[in-house]
Amino acid sequence: MADEIQRYLDRRLVENLDRREFLQIGLTVAGAAAFVACGGSTSSGPSGPTGPEFKLGVVLPYSGVYAELGNSITNGMRMYFDSVGNQAGNRKITMITADEQVQLADAVAATKKVVEQDGVDMVAGYVSSPNAAGNRNYLDGQKIPTLVANAGVNSLSRAAKSPFIYRTSFSNWQPAHPVGTYVAEKLGKKRIQPIVGPDVATPFPNNGDQTPFVQAIQIDKIDGIYSFMSGTDAVTFLKKAYELGTLTRLALVSGAGFFVEQDVLAAITDAAPAGAITGLHWALTLPNKENQDFISKYSKKFSGRQADVFAVQGFDTARVIVDALNAVKGNTDNKDAFMKAIAGVSFKSPRGDFKFDANTNNVVQTIYIRKTVKDPKLGWTNQVIDQYPGVADPGK
């Protein structure tokens, strides 16, 4: 037992155990014995993985308009990695985070930092579409295995597709096309005014006074609006629309699901647009076992925080990495083989069936049509009212 405890402490010191955590464990053999007896060791046993460390560069926004999204994606990734003891393919997985921020120059600097200074084996992240697109040539040129965990820029699934870049989130086309079909064919509403589009193009990021943009909605001439806003952009817009009474005068509020996703609804509470119709690849209310397990464990792990689609995307991104590393037995020197392993990953996700499309390197998934409701237990959330299975980006 004493030898096992010493090996355990040695391993923890090698893993850069900080002073506070070390003191929590205890410096005495008796304290360490109590820790081991209570199940404190990882599932890999005292020796841990023996292969080289797998460094994952996580480039996500931790400040600015999309900070909440970046935190959720990171939480989801940590949750899955923790569930497998932070290892796969006999390699310890270490996340090295860098702040994507908002502007492309900052996202480029963050990417180069994790690649050139930290020497990561892989990159994951990107919330902003311009930032994902703006880093594409660098990542492709350096042959860095990359998973885009949010940014939906269509070109990455089309003309700018790279053999080294796969996407675990969505293409911008994916939520938009099904909800547009639903609104036009099943609701019969076809005069739709885009928000953050050619009609009402709010500056990005716009967290100031959104009055002129709300007032630009031509309520008497349209059947409804469609918005692709998310994060604090969506929050400030919806609060102002509620304040001005615009939401109650609109026959239809629709959009990509990010517009009224859980992070937004939690921030605006009763300013939420009741009955908003949105399309997205996940909903808090999905009844499948994987989702119910996920939202329960997520809430427990993060002090009651409610799960959202961004956390799901992070969770699934981490699973793709783990499954691919296991498939190649930790050998990522052959990057083509590693990318082939990534391409072959499929599983049951909280969102439903998850797999990649070989034509686009983008995930194929169900798009759920959702209606915003106030649930007596969940608060403001999205109820699934229809679905379009197996939606793949057209690739052109």
Summary of the structure (lengths in Angstrom):
residues: 396
radius of gyration: 22.4
end to end distance: 61.8
largest distance: 78.5
contacts: 1359
relative contact order: 0.12
helix: 43%
strand: 21%
